[in-house]
Amino acid sequence: MRRQLCVLLLKVWGESVGANLATMNNQARWLQKSECESYRHMTSHDVLNSRADAQGDVICSLRDNIRRLLTENEELCDLCCFLDDDRQQYRRDATEWQKLHQQMATEITQKVFRLAMTACRDAVHAFHTDPRNPPQPPRLFYGVH
């Protein structure tokens, strides 16, 4: 009987230990799974943080570049306006010089024409007064005969 009692106790104790072992194994698996998921979340969180930091740095550098480019663009616009004002002034000056040259050319042409007409008139008058001694042709241009 004692032997049967020991067998019975071992059987019951073994079943409860087996049940406890199964529960402990399930709990250990759950804990290990939870730890893996937690580690995975932590690493993904770290990766996301590092990516966010890198993207934040990129955004800051882009903002600095945009500020610098806007400043350069404004300076270039000012320079273009200044150069355009100069260009327009030079254009007006060139137009004035062209008008001045045209007026001078017209006046010189008229003066040469008057001189030529006066010289021709004097030559004709001299020829009519003394046909035996014809006058020399007028020298309109120096160095040209």
Buried (B, 14 or more C-beta within 10 A) or exposed (E): EEEEEEEEEEEEEEEEEEEEEEEEEEEEEEEEEEEEEEEEEEEEEEEEEEEEEEEEEEEEEEEEEEEEEEEEEEEEEEEEEEEEEEEEEEEEEEEEEEEEEEEEEEEEEEEEEEEEEEBEEEBEEBEEEEEEEEBEEBEEEEEEE
